Amino acid sequence: MPAEDLVEFAVDHARARGASYAEARYEQQDQEQFILKNGVLDALFVGEDRGIGVRVLLKGALGFAATNLLTKAEVRATVDAALKCARTSKRKSPIEFAREDAVLANWSVPEGERLADVAVEEKIQEIARIDASVTAQGLKIPARYFVLGTNRIRKDFANSEGSRIRSYSPRMRLYYYLTVARGSDAEQTHRDFGWSGGWEGVRAWDLETNILEEARTMDRSLKEGRKSPEGKMDLVVGPHVSGIAAHESCGHPTEADRILGREASQAGKSFITPEDVGMRIGSDVVDVVDDPTLEHAVAFYLYDDEGVKARRRYLYKEGRVHEFLQNRETAAALGTRSNGAARAVNYNVEAIVRMANTFVEPKDHSLEELLEGIRFGIYMKSFMEWNIDDKRFNAKYAGREAYLIENGELKHPVRNTIIELTTPAFWSAVDAVGKDLAFEGGYCGKSDPGQALDASLGGPHMRLRNVYLR
Amino acid sequence: MEDIASRIVSRATALGCEDAVAEVVANRSYQIRFARNEPVISSRWRERTASVFFVHEKRVVASEIKDLTKADEAVERLVKVAKTSRRNPEYRGIAQGPFRYTRMQPDPKILRLDDGNDHVAAAVNGALEMGAKECAGSFWKYETEHALASSNGALGRDHRAGVYLSIRALVGPEASGHGIAAASRLSRFDPAKAGRKAGRVAALVKSPRVGTAGRYTVVLDPLIFGSFTDHVATLASAWRVLAGTSPFGKKIGKRVASEALTVYEDGSAESLARRRFDAEGVPTRRTLLVQKGVLKTYLHNTSTAKRFKARTTGNAGLIAPEPHAVDVKPGDWSKDEIFAEVKDGLWLTNTWYTRFQSYVAGDLSTIPRDGIFRIRKGEVVECWKDIRVTDNLLRVLRNVVALSDRTEQMTWWGEVSVPNFVPYALVKDVRITRSAE
């Protein structure tokens, strides 16, 4: 039975058995991934993942079941398992879903050079060529590895309200980890690139230029880097840093499921409460956006995994909490509508509230303009170590590539600059935002079982005034 | 299932592969997630997959075949891919079988368990009894069946099952505690105890203030110490050493921790991760990883073991060696003696988001969550919040002063990736930082 018929059958069977709401999601993920470690192809992974996940609402309780055995009998048994889950769930307060209209849609991501048409050897060859360029620089590189992955995701979604959505989303990710040494001293970095589309994404990433530049700056940092000064000073951060800050301290705390406590035991809660829309977090120049509809961003989609149309969401606007990320369950609990933020990493897990492509909205400053007003400070272009507490209030970013700024000019590299600030302290200190938006790929972790999901993190350069660094 | 595994291996070797392993897995796990003291969703899985590993003239390809009705076609396709791939000159083969496996059976009571709601209720009620207002977490019944075959004669079957519950209890937005219950025998599963632990810690948190940066003597609860020992095992994988993402490179035979610390890796012992064999079919075993602070071995599969002139430790994953379970040798201090030893220090109950600035150096930071307590003369005198451990993995391990005489099985979302049997640990001179004013 074709996938679209199986999901329809699953929904009909669930409704016939008493579900007040049912949805079924078929996913087929054709994956290729290889690891090139120290110039050697470590292993090639090729996967054809496919299956159906069914979620039902029965007497106010949610049940979910998944199978990769795609026969009608097995799908029927899977629906029955989901219903059993809901039926045995001992809940006092009924779960409700916010209202949505039925949608009939078929969308796909334009794929310039089809990923399936590019031989795996050609993909390996491309990364091996870049690897060879890196090692040809004459730098001491004791260890390195690259992971290139492609994933062609096909989905068929149906729900009991009449929605039927088919989609095709080809994606590509590159992750690399690099160690550069001088004597016994070493610096390490990892970077992540993401793309929705075809093989043309490799050229759009401009990998060779980026990686060679990174390796050279690591070597320069080892050779010329000095201890980063400690104290209050001005700071300019690059897109790499503004992107992670947007994701960690704007995106995560505005996820409605965290705010409502559904993730409390795993990814945590939020310092933002349901009543905090309008609360000031940052200065007036801070606008932070999550936008699934951003062309070629790795987390691009037009309809989420609950069949809700995707749209741009302002999380912080003019420095204030503006909108939470919602799915239908959280939206009903908060008396609003979903804004299309429900996603699942695969067929066998429930869709929950997720960020997509989260970024600081660019303004009008060039990097030179941001620097010229600074008498003494730090330019932190990129970071290595980072973390944030589970309420998303205390964040740390440890510099990878950073420089001293004196009288508006970049001086020598400084090593391991530490930003350790609260979310309001960080965003309130922003007084100017650049115009040079750039993105990094990322995996965002949440839920149980853990769902490491494609996300992109972006922003322009930003200037922060008088923050404590060490 | 054995038939399918053997057929996949035979097909791959017939197509020219010198090495082939297939592990067919049937997953029948069941979960309840709960929040705000009641279930939010309950899930069941009905999946069958085959993890396969083929080598054709040193060209390595791995996959998970999801449609076992078309396994032959999948094998042909994969071998074709392998043939067009690149040689891995560092690949040194898989283990030579056949092997004899220990007899181990899952607990029939766990296999029969069909409804976990009472266990969730027991945990939540345990926390509420201690003063908690809000609880969230997960209950899991894990059940998987495995059949493995290799071209070198490994042939094994395994049936694994366990129960697990993780609960976070909150008294207020900044007063929380966490408890874990994990067992492979239902009679040893105590979710109420986990709930009481989470609730007790949460209720102990009164008016927390932002902590003060400095160096402190610290008592680490098993859950947070488990995060550190989990990193020891994960970073001891030979793959991580070769990739330059481990502080243990060139440290075999050298001191990496204090004499108080002896760590075993053990997939064969009773734990949530107990298994008969690794991904090559090698029987799991007890491996001495750190003996009185000295690193004894890396974790190996057959291929990495040959590169390091060692023997496989039975830790093969599909591609790289990985730990199954960690067992820390308990110390000879009682838990009370550990606390009493602290004249002025901290008690940390949980952590998350451990990240490294440099894996080779071991520089890291991690963020304590849930109860953080200032203790003087063994007594809680103050509650803290908003601090960070900013230190070095090897430094922390070398500063372990004492371990308690009982271990608990810890595994937790994101931080403790495999079951770690860990005691309370007393660690001196731990660097604490906090957000700037």
Interface residues (C-beta under 8 A of the other chain):
Chain A: F34 I35 K37 N38 V40 L41 D42 A43 L44 F45 V46 G47 E48 D49 R50 G51 R55 A61 L62 G63 F64 A65 A66 T67 N68 L69 L70 E74 A77 T78 A81 A82 K84 C85 A86 T88 S89 K90 R91 K92 S93 I95 A119 V120 E121 I124 A128 P142 A143 R144 Y145 Y177 T179 A186 E187 Q188 L260 G261 R262 E263 A264 S265 Q266 G268 K269 N348 E350 M384 E385 W386 N387 I388 D389 D390 K391 F393 N394 A395 K396 A398 N416 E420 L421 T422 A425 G445 D448 P449 G450 V467 Y468
Chain B: Q31 I32 R33 A35 R36 E38 P39 V40 I41 S42 S43 R44 W45 R46 E47 R48 T49 R59 V60 V61 A62 S63 E64 I65 K66 D67 A74 R77 L78 V81 A82 T84 S85 R86 R87 N88 P89 E90 D115 N117 A121 E134 A136 G137 S138 S166 I167 R168 L170 P173 H178 L242 A243 G244 T245 I319 A320 W352 Y353 T354 R355 F356 Q357 S358 Y359 V360 A361 D363 L364 S365 T366 I367 R369 D386 R388 T390 W413 G414 T433 R434 S435 A436 E437
